[in-house]
Amino acid sequence: MRWPASCAVSANVALQRTNADQASDRRVREWTCGRLPARTPYDRRMHTLPGTTSTQSYTVQLMGQEQGPYSFADIQMMVRSGTIRHDTLLKAAISGPAQWFQAKDAPGLFSPREWMVAALLSVFVGVLGVDRFYVGHIGLGVLKLVTLGGFGIWAFIDAILFILRKVNDKDGLPLR
């Protein structure tokens, strides 16, 4: 595929800066030429951290020590594995002073829904499926409502799962 001459220079410069795969190269080329890339279901999770660009790396503060640099994809995997919690401090690894911020403030790492709200809903009105509606699992919420929480058994098990933070939201992101 040929790119217009107007974006050839910016695309080549952008491609030299990144060592990503072909799909990422295509996205960089499309962004530098002023066209938006095609939307995929995973694009909403591929955000950058506040005040940074996607090609930067990030430092994580774990156990009182700075570790890194990590790419945004690495940070997402660390969140999924439980290494990074919502209150873990992150910093963009850029030249000059950068401010620390909590991981929950970075878009695409954690759900906008709160864990404590979901756990309380599960304990008090879980029989009606309100907890599942809250995290975006509409089908399970309707089923739980119709069966009155699986005659209480499902509601009890769900309460334990929510308290132990084993339930993610509809996008697969962990609750804050």
mmCIF file of the C-alpha atoms, coordinates in Angstrom:
data_MODEL
# 
_entry.id   MODEL 
# 
loop_
_atom_site.group_PDB 
_atom_site.id 
_atom_site.type_symbol 
_atom_site.label_atom_id 
_atom_site.label_alt_id 
_atom_site.label_comp_id 
_atom_site.label_asym_id 
_atom_site.label_entity_id 
_atom_site.label_seq_id 
_atom_site.pdbx_PDB_ins_code 
_atom_site.Cartn_x 
_atom_site.Cartn_y 
_atom_site.Cartn_z 
_atom_site.occupancy 
_atom_site.B_iso_or_equiv 
_atom_site.pdbx_formal_charge 
_atom_site.auth_seq_id 
_atom_site.auth_comp_id 
_atom_site.auth_asym_id 
_atom_site.auth_atom_id 
_atom_site.pdbx_PDB_model_num 
ATOM 1   C CA . MET A 1 1   ? 0.000   0.000   0.000  1.00 0.00 ? 1   MET A CA 1 
ATOM 2   C CA . ARG A 1 2   ? 1.376   3.454   -0.945 1.00 0.00 ? 2   ARG A CA 1 
ATOM 3   C CA . TRP A 1 3   ? 1.182   6.359   1.449  1.00 0.00 ? 3   TRP A CA 1 
ATOM 4   C CA . PRO A 1 4   ? 0.715   9.927   0.241  1.00 0.00 ? 4   PRO A CA 1 
ATOM 5   C CA . ALA A 1 5   ? 3.939   11.900  -0.121 1.00 0.00 ? 5   ALA A CA 1 
ATOM 6   C CA . SER A 1 6   ? 2.780   14.362  2.549  1.00 0.00 ? 6   SER A CA 1 
ATOM 7   C CA . CYS A 1 7   ? 2.983   11.769  5.277  1.00 0.00 ? 7   CYS A CA 1 
ATOM 8   C CA . ALA A 1 8   ? 5.919   9.707   4.025  1.00 0.00 ? 8   ALA A CA 1 
ATOM 9   C CA . VAL A 1 9   ? 8.528   11.681  5.952  1.00 0.00 ? 9   VAL A CA 1 
ATOM 10  C CA . SER A 1 10  ? 6.607   11.733  9.244  1.00 0.00 ? 10  SER A CA 1 
ATOM 11  C CA . ALA A 1 11  ? 5.742   8.048   8.904  1.00 0.00 ? 11  ALA A CA 1 
ATOM 12  C CA . ASN A 1 12  ? 9.365   7.060   8.298  1.00 0.00 ? 12  ASN A CA 1 
ATOM 13  C CA . VAL A 1 13  ? 10.571  9.101   11.266 1.00 0.00 ? 13  VAL A CA 1 
ATOM 14  C CA . ALA A 1 14  ? 7.868   7.609   13.508 1.00 0.00 ? 14  ALA A CA 1 
ATOM 15  C CA . LEU A 1 15  ? 8.700   4.083   12.334 1.00 0.00 ? 15  LEU A CA 1 
ATOM 16  C CA . GLN A 1 16  ? 12.371  4.558   13.129 1.00 0.00 ? 16  GLN A CA 1 
ATOM 17  C CA . ARG A 1 17  ? 11.494  5.477   16.729 1.00 0.00 ? 17  ARG A CA 1 
ATOM 18  C CA . THR A 1 18  ? 9.468   2.372   17.465 1.00 0.00 ? 18  THR A CA 1 
ATOM 19  C CA . ASN A 1 19  ? 10.477  -1.285  17.378 1.00 0.00 ? 19  ASN A CA 1 
ATOM 20  C CA . ALA A 1 20  ? 6.934   -2.641  17.463 1.00 0.00 ? 20  ALA A CA 1 
ATOM 21  C CA . ASP A 1 21  ? 5.287   -5.217  15.248 1.00 0.00 ? 21  ASP A CA 1 
ATOM 22  C CA . GLN A 1 22  ? 3.663   -4.491  11.859 1.00 0.00 ? 22  GLN A CA 1 
ATOM 23  C CA . ALA A 1 23  ? 0.248   -3.670  13.321 1.00 0.00 ? 23  ALA A CA 1 
ATOM 24  C CA . SER A 1 24  ? 1.766   -1.071  15.599 1.00 0.00 ? 24  SER A CA 1 
ATOM 25  C CA . ASP A 1 25  ? 3.807   0.321   12.685 1.00 0.00 ? 25  ASP A CA 1 
ATOM 26  C CA . ARG A 1 26  ? 0.610   0.630   10.665 1.00 0.00 ? 26  ARG A CA 1 
ATOM 27  C CA . ARG A 1 27  ? -1.106  2.453   13.561 1.00 0.00 ? 27  ARG A CA 1 
ATOM 28  C CA . VAL A 1 28  ? 1.828   4.847   13.922 1.00 0.00 ? 28  VAL A CA 1 
ATOM 29  C CA . ARG A 1 29  ? 1.786   5.532   10.187 1.00 0.00 ? 29  ARG A CA 1 
ATOM 30  C CA . GLU A 1 30  ? -1.978  6.161   10.214 1.00 0.00 ? 30  GLU A CA 1 
ATOM 31  C CA . TRP A 1 31  ? -1.786  8.454   13.235 1.00 0.00 ? 31  TRP A CA 1 
ATOM 32  C CA . THR A 1 32  ? 1.079   10.491  11.796 1.00 0.00 ? 32  THR A CA 1 
ATOM 33  C CA . CYS A 1 33  ? -0.797  10.913  8.511  1.00 0.00 ? 33  CYS A CA 1 
ATOM 34  C CA . GLY A 1 34  ? -3.848  12.309  10.282 1.00 0.00 ? 34  GLY A CA 1 
ATOM 35  C CA . ARG A 1 35  ? -6.062  9.240   9.850  1.00 0.00 ? 35  ARG A CA 1 
ATOM 36  C CA . LEU A 1 36  ? -7.461  7.325   12.747 1.00 0.00 ? 36  LEU A CA 1 
ATOM 37  C CA . PRO A 1 37  ? -6.747  3.577   12.884 1.00 0.00 ? 37  PRO A CA 1 
ATOM 38  C CA . ALA A 1 38  ? -9.586  1.099   12.533 1.00 0.00 ? 38  ALA A CA 1 
ATOM 39  C CA . ARG A 1 39  ? -11.287 0.414   15.854 1.00 0.00 ? 39  ARG A CA 1 
ATOM 40  C CA . THR A 1 40  ? -10.884 -2.993  17.416 1.00 0.00 ? 40  THR A CA 1 
ATOM 41  C CA . PRO A 1 41  ? -12.447 -4.297  20.644 1.00 0.00 ? 41  PRO A CA 1 
ATOM 42  C CA . TYR A 1 42  ? -9.090  -3.915  22.381 1.00 0.00 ? 42  TYR A CA 1 
ATOM 43  C CA . ASP A 1 43  ? -8.388  -0.317  21.319 1.00 0.00 ? 43  ASP A CA 1 
ATOM 44  C CA . ARG A 1 44  ? -10.213 1.121   24.325 1.00 0.00 ? 44  ARG A CA 1 
ATOM 45  C CA . ARG A 1 45  ? -7.717  -0.614  26.609 1.00 0.00 ? 45  ARG A CA 1 
ATOM 46  C CA . MET A 1 46  ? -4.667  0.685   24.750 1.00 0.00 ? 46  MET A CA 1 
ATOM 47  C CA . HIS A 1 47  ? -4.461  4.080   26.421 1.00 0.00 ? 47  HIS A CA 1 
ATOM 48  C CA . THR A 1 48  ? -1.427  5.957   27.544 1.00 0.00 ? 48  THR A CA 1 
ATOM 49  C CA . LEU A 1 49  ? -0.744  7.023   31.079 1.00 0.00 ? 49  LEU A CA 1 
ATOM 50  C CA . PRO A 1 50  ? -1.468  10.662  32.022 1.00 0.00 ? 50  PRO A CA 1 
ATOM 51  C CA . GLY A 1 51  ? 0.817   13.152  30.285 1.00 0.00 ? 51  GLY A CA 1 
ATOM 52  C CA . THR A 1 52  ? 2.759   10.536  28.298 1.00 0.00 ? 52  THR A CA 1 
ATOM 53  C CA . THR A 1 53  ? 2.945   8.975   24.841 1.00 0.00 ? 53  THR A CA 1 
ATOM 54  C CA . SER A 1 54  ? 2.560   5.312   23.921 1.00 0.00 ? 54  SER A CA 1 
ATOM 55  C CA . THR A 1 55  ? 6.257   4.817   23.118 1.00 0.00 ? 55  THR A CA 1 
ATOM 56  C CA . GLN A 1 56  ? 7.422   5.806   26.608 1.00 0.00 ? 56  GLN A CA 1 
ATOM 57  C CA . SER A 1 57  ? 8.335   3.481   29.403 1.00 0.00 ? 57  SER A CA 1 
ATOM 58  C CA . TYR A 1 58  ? 7.201   3.668   33.000 1.00 0.00 ? 58  TYR A CA 1 
ATOM 59  C CA . THR A 1 59  ? 8.714   3.151   36.422 1.00 0.00 ? 59  THR A CA 1 
ATOM 60  C CA . VAL A 1 60  ? 6.775   1.257   39.102 1.00 0.00 ? 60  VAL A CA 1 
ATOM 61  C CA . GLN A 1 61  ? 7.264   1.634   42.832 1.00 0.00 ? 61  GLN A CA 1 
ATOM 62  C CA . LEU A 1 62  ? 6.963   -1.818  44.430 1.00 0.00 ? 62  LEU A CA 1 
ATOM 63  C CA . MET A 1 63  ? 7.917   -2.594  48.020 1.00 0.00 ? 63  MET A CA 1 
ATOM 64  C CA . GLY A 1 64  ? 9.407   0.892   48.395 1.00 0.00 ? 64  GLY A CA 1 
ATOM 65  C CA . GLN A 1 65  ? 11.780  0.491   45.447 1.00 0.00 ? 65  GLN A CA 1 
ATOM 66  C CA . GLU A 1 66  ? 11.624  1.849   41.928 1.00 0.00 ? 66  GLU A CA 1 
ATOM 67  C CA . GLN A 1 67  ? 11.515  -0.871  39.302 1.00 0.00 ? 67  GLN A CA 1 
ATOM 68  C CA . GLY A 1 68  ? 11.466  -0.577  35.568 1.00 0.00 ? 68  GLY A CA 1 
ATOM 69  C CA . PRO A 1 69  ? 11.345  0.670   32.937 1.00 0.00 ? 69  PRO A CA 1 
ATOM 70  C CA . TYR A 1 70  ? 8.242   -1.193  31.759 1.00 0.00 ? 70  TYR A CA 1 
ATOM 71  C CA . SER A 1 71  ? 6.095   -0.694  28.663 1.00 0.00 ? 71  SER A CA 1 
ATOM 72  C CA . PHE A 1 72  ? 2.362   -0.069  29.029 1.00 0.00 ? 72  PHE A CA 1 
ATOM 73  C CA . ALA A 1 73  ? 1.654   -3.659  27.910 1.00 0.00 ? 73  ALA A CA 1 
ATOM 74  C CA . ASP A 1 74  ? 3.957   -4.937  30.669 1.00 0.00 ? 74  ASP A CA 1 
ATOM 75  C CA . ILE A 1 75  ? 2.089   -2.834  33.219 1.00 0.00 ? 75  ILE A CA 1 
ATOM 76  C CA . GLN A 1 76  ? -1.236  -4.236  32.002 1.00 0.00 ? 76  GLN A CA 1 
ATOM 77  C CA . MET A 1 77  ? 0.072   -7.794  32.457 1.00 0.00 ? 77  MET A CA 1 
ATOM 78  C CA . MET A 1 78  ? 1.316   -6.926  35.952 1.00 0.00 ? 78  MET A CA 1 
ATOM 79  C CA . VAL A 1 79  ? -2.152  -5.612  36.841 1.00 0.00 ? 79  VAL A CA 1 
ATOM 80  C CA . ARG A 1 80  ? -3.804  -8.794  35.554 1.00 0.00 ? 80  ARG A CA 1 
ATOM 81  C CA . SER A 1 81  ? -1.390  -10.960 37.558 1.00 0.00 ? 81  SER A CA 1 
ATOM 82  C CA . GLY A 1 82  ? -1.978  -8.946  40.737 1.00 0.00 ? 82  GLY A CA 1 
ATOM 83  C CA . THR A 1 83  ? 1.557   -7.560  41.020 1.00 0.00 ? 83  THR A CA 1 
ATOM 84  C CA . ILE A 1 84  ? 0.268   -4.007  40.629 1.00 0.00 ? 84  ILE A CA 1 
ATOM 85  C CA . ARG A 1 85  ? -2.720  -2.955  42.717 1.00 0.00 ? 85  ARG A CA 1 
ATOM 86  C CA . HIS A 1 86  ? -4.895  0.133   42.288 1.00 0.00 ? 86  HIS A CA 1 
ATOM 87  C CA . ASP A 1 87  ? -2.847  2.138   44.804 1.00 0.00 ? 87  ASP A CA 1 
ATOM 88  C CA . THR A 1 88  ? 0.599   1.254   43.384 1.00 0.00 ? 88  THR A CA 1 
ATOM 89  C CA . LEU A 1 89  ? 2.587   4.310   42.322 1.00 0.00 ? 89  LEU A CA 1 
ATOM 90  C CA . LEU A 1 90  ? 3.652   4.743   38.679 1.00 0.00 ? 90  LEU A CA 1 
ATOM 91  C CA . LYS A 1 91  ? 5.838   7.360   36.985 1.00 0.00 ? 91  LYS A CA 1 
ATOM 92  C CA . ALA A 1 92  ? 6.602   8.009   33.329 1.00 0.00 ? 92  ALA A CA 1 
ATOM 93  C CA . ALA A 1 93  ? 10.282  7.367   32.643 1.00 0.00 ? 93  ALA A CA 1 
ATOM 94  C CA . ILE A 1 94  ? 10.922  10.614  30.791 1.00 0.00 ? 94  ILE A CA 1 
ATOM 95  C CA . SER A 1 95  ? 13.765  13.060  31.008 1.00 0.00 ? 95  SER A CA 1 
ATOM 96  C CA . GLY A 1 96  ? 13.284  15.602  33.751 1.00 0.00 ? 96  GLY A CA 1 
ATOM 97  C CA . PRO A 1 97  ? 11.186  15.387  36.893 1.00 0.00 ? 97  PRO A CA 1 
ATOM 98  C CA . ALA A 1 98  ? 8.004   13.370  36.582 1.00 0.00 ? 98  ALA A CA 1 
ATOM 99  C CA . GLN A 1 99  ? 5.260   13.055  39.157 1.00 0.00 ? 99  GLN A CA 1 
ATOM 100 C CA . TRP A 1 100 ? 4.125   9.802   40.697 1.00 0.00 ? 100 TRP A CA 1 
ATOM 101 C CA . PHE A 1 101 ? 0.470   8.840   40.299 1.00 0.00 ? 101 PHE A CA 1 
ATOM 102 C CA . GLN A 1 102 ? -1.658  5.902   41.408 1.00 0.00 ? 102 GLN A CA 1 
ATOM 103 C CA . ALA A 1 103 ? -2.268  3.085   38.954 1.00 0.00 ? 103 ALA A CA 1 
ATOM 104 C CA . LYS A 1 104 ? -6.046  3.557   39.243 1.00 0.00 ? 104 LYS A CA 1 
ATOM 105 C CA . ASP A 1 105 ? -5.637  7.002   37.621 1.00 0.00 ? 105 ASP A CA 1 
ATOM 106 C CA . ALA A 1 106 ? -4.198  5.482   34.435 1.00 0.00 ? 106 ALA A CA 1 
ATOM 107 C CA . PRO A 1 107 ? -6.926  4.807   31.853 1.00 0.00 ? 107 PRO A CA 1 
ATOM 108 C CA . GLY A 1 108 ? -7.228  1.213   30.726 1.00 0.00 ? 108 GLY A CA 1 
ATOM 109 C CA . LEU A 1 109 ? -5.597  -0.450  33.729 1.00 0.00 ? 109 LEU A CA 1 
ATOM 110 C CA . PHE A 1 110 ? -8.506  -0.687  36.163 1.00 0.00 ? 110 PHE A CA 1 
ATOM 111 C CA . SER A 1 111 ? -12.266 -0.592  35.878 1.00 0.00 ? 111 SER A CA 1 
ATOM 112 C CA . PRO A 1 112 ? -14.018 2.655   36.763 1.00 0.00 ? 112 PRO A CA 1 
ATOM 113 C CA . ARG A 1 113 ? -16.186 0.579   39.128 1.00 0.00 ? 113 ARG A CA 1 
ATOM 114 C CA . GLU A 1 114 ? -15.212 0.320   42.792 1.00 0.00 ? 114 GLU A CA 1 
ATOM 115 C CA . TRP A 1 115 ? -14.517 -3.016  44.459 1.00 0.00 ? 115 TRP A CA 1 
ATOM 116 C CA . MET A 1 116 ? -16.048 -2.017  47.809 1.00 0.00 ? 116 MET A CA 1 
ATOM 117 C CA . VAL A 1 117 ? -19.334 -0.946  46.193 1.00 0.00 ? 117 VAL A CA 1 
ATOM 118 C CA . ALA A 1 118 ? -19.552 -4.240  44.313 1.00 0.00 ? 118 ALA A CA 1 
ATOM 119 C CA . ALA A 1 119 ? -18.797 -6.257  47.463 1.00 0.00 ? 119 ALA A CA 1 
ATOM 120 C CA . LEU A 1 120 ? -21.426 -4.399  49.519 1.00 0.00 ? 120 LEU A CA 1 
ATOM 121 C CA . LEU A 1 121 ? -24.017 -4.788  46.776 1.00 0.00 ? 121 LEU A CA 1 
ATOM 122 C CA . SER A 1 122 ? -23.243 -8.487  46.623 1.00 0.00 ? 122 SER A CA 1 
ATOM 123 C CA . VAL A 1 123 ? -23.654 -8.961  50.364 1.00 0.00 ? 123 VAL A CA 1 
ATOM 124 C CA . PHE A 1 124 ? -26.847 -6.939  50.798 1.00 0.00 ? 124 PHE A CA 1 
ATOM 125 C CA . VAL A 1 125 ? -28.775 -7.241  47.504 1.00 0.00 ? 125 VAL A CA 1 
ATOM 126 C CA . GLY A 1 126 ? -26.860 -9.991  45.722 1.00 0.00 ? 126 GLY A CA 1 
ATOM 127 C CA . VAL A 1 127 ? -29.943 -12.197 45.654 1.00 0.00 ? 127 VAL A CA 1 
ATOM 128 C CA . LEU A 1 128 ? -31.483 -9.711  43.200 1.00 0.00 ? 128 LEU A CA 1 
ATOM 129 C CA . GLY A 1 129 ? -28.391 -9.688  40.958 1.00 0.00 ? 129 GLY A CA 1 
ATOM 130 C CA . VAL A 1 130 ? -27.626 -5.999  41.521 1.00 0.00 ? 130 VAL A CA 1 
ATOM 131 C CA . ASP A 1 131 ? -23.929 -6.778  41.968 1.00 0.00 ? 131 ASP A CA 1 
ATOM 132 C CA . ARG A 1 132 ? -23.740 -8.355  38.516 1.00 0.00 ? 132 ARG A CA 1 
ATOM 133 C CA . PHE A 1 133 ? -25.633 -5.444  36.949 1.00 0.00 ? 133 PHE A CA 1 
ATOM 134 C CA . TYR A 1 134 ? -23.135 -3.058  38.599 1.00 0.00 ? 134 TYR A CA 1 
ATOM 135 C CA . VAL A 1 135 ? -20.068 -4.721  37.068 1.00 0.00 ? 135 VAL A CA 1 
ATOM 136 C CA . GLY A 1 136 ? -21.737 -4.914  33.648 1.00 0.00 ? 136 GLY A CA 1 
ATOM 137 C CA . HIS A 1 137 ? -22.672 -8.604  33.524 1.00 0.00 ? 137 HIS A CA 1 
ATOM 138 C CA . ILE A 1 138 ? -26.275 -7.923  32.482 1.00 0.00 ? 138 ILE A CA 1 
ATOM 139 C CA . GLY A 1 139 ? -27.129 -11.466 31.408 1.00 0.00 ? 139 GLY A CA 1 
ATOM 140 C CA . LEU A 1 140 ? -25.895 -12.965 34.678 1.00 0.00 ? 140 LEU A CA 1 
ATOM 141 C CA . GLY A 1 141 ? -27.727 -10.220 36.577 1.00 0.00 ? 141 GLY A CA 1 
ATOM 142 C CA . VAL A 1 142 ? -31.036 -11.090 34.899 1.00 0.00 ? 142 VAL A CA 1 
ATOM 143 C CA . LEU A 1 143 ? -30.494 -14.808 35.485 1.00 0.00 ? 143 LEU A CA 1 
ATOM 144 C CA . LYS A 1 144 ? -29.597 -14.171 39.111 1.00 0.00 ? 144 LYS A CA 1 
ATOM 145 C CA . LEU A 1 145 ? -32.699 -11.985 39.536 1.00 0.00 ? 145 LEU A CA 1 
ATOM 146 C CA . VAL A 1 146 ? -35.034 -14.568 38.000 1.00 0.00 ? 146 VAL A CA 1 
ATOM 147 C CA . THR A 1 147 ? -33.661 -17.420 40.152 1.00 0.00 ? 147 THR A CA 1 
ATOM 148 C CA . LEU A 1 148 ? -33.382 -15.204 43.270 1.00 0.00 ? 148 LEU A CA 1 
ATOM 149 C CA . GLY A 1 149 ? -29.645 -15.677 43.420 1.00 0.00 ? 149 GLY A CA 1 
ATOM 150 C CA . GLY A 1 150 ? -29.753 -19.362 42.564 1.00 0.00 ? 150 GLY A CA 1 
ATOM 151 C CA . PHE A 1 151 ? -31.962 -19.875 45.649 1.00 0.00 ? 151 PHE A CA 1 
ATOM 152 C CA . GLY A 1 152 ? -29.344 -18.091 47.741 1.00 0.00 ? 152 GLY A CA 1 
ATOM 153 C CA . ILE A 1 153 ? -26.479 -20.420 46.890 1.00 0.00 ? 153 ILE A CA 1 
ATOM 154 C CA . TRP A 1 154 ? -25.264 -18.383 43.911 1.00 0.00 ? 154 TRP A CA 1 
ATOM 155 C CA . ALA A 1 155 ? -25.623 -15.156 45.902 1.00 0.00 ? 155 ALA A CA 1 
ATOM 156 C CA . PHE A 1 156 ? -23.507 -16.570 48.731 1.00 0.00 ? 156 PHE A CA 1 
ATOM 157 C CA . ILE A 1 157 ? -20.773 -17.782 46.353 1.00 0.00 ? 157 ILE A CA 1 
ATOM 158 C CA . ASP A 1 158 ? -20.802 -14.445 44.491 1.00 0.00 ? 158 ASP A CA 1 
ATOM 159 C CA . ALA A 1 159 ? -20.440 -12.534 47.770 1.00 0.00 ? 159 ALA A CA 1 
ATOM 160 C CA . ILE A 1 160 ? -17.313 -14.544 48.551 1.00 0.00 ? 160 ILE A CA 1 
ATOM 161 C CA . LEU A 1 161 ? -15.940 -14.002 45.026 1.00 0.00 ? 161 LEU A CA 1 
ATOM 162 C CA . PHE A 1 162 ? -16.510 -10.241 45.211 1.00 0.00 ? 162 PHE A CA 1 
ATOM 163 C CA . ILE A 1 163 ? -14.928 -9.984  48.660 1.00 0.00 ? 163 ILE A CA 1 
ATOM 164 C CA . LEU A 1 164 ? -11.862 -11.919 47.447 1.00 0.00 ? 164 LEU A CA 1 
ATOM 165 C CA . ARG A 1 165 ? -11.616 -9.645  44.339 1.00 0.00 ? 165 ARG A CA 1 
ATOM 166 C CA . LYS A 1 166 ? -12.025 -12.528 41.914 1.00 0.00 ? 166 LYS A CA 1 
ATOM 167 C CA . VAL A 1 167 ? -14.672 -10.847 39.710 1.00 0.00 ? 167 VAL A CA 1 
ATOM 168 C CA . ASN A 1 168 ? -13.703 -8.477  36.871 1.00 0.00 ? 168 ASN A CA 1 
ATOM 169 C CA . ASP A 1 169 ? -15.951 -6.017  35.059 1.00 0.00 ? 169 ASP A CA 1 
ATOM 170 C CA . LYS A 1 170 ? -17.501 -6.575  31.619 1.00 0.00 ? 170 LYS A CA 1 
ATOM 171 C CA . ASP A 1 171 ? -14.270 -5.493  29.887 1.00 0.00 ? 171 ASP A CA 1 
ATOM 172 C CA . GLY A 1 172 ? -12.148 -7.918  31.901 1.00 0.00 ? 172 GLY A CA 1 
ATOM 173 C CA . LEU A 1 173 ? -10.549 -5.125  33.930 1.00 0.00 ? 173 LEU A CA 1 
ATOM 174 C CA . PRO A 1 174 ? -10.071 -5.628  37.676 1.00 0.00 ? 174 PRO A CA 1 
ATOM 175 C CA . LEU A 1 175 ? -12.217 -3.498  39.965 1.00 0.00 ? 175 LEU A CA 1 
ATOM 176 C CA . ARG A 1 176 ? -10.508 -0.580  41.729 1.00 0.00 ? 176 ARG A CA 1 
# 
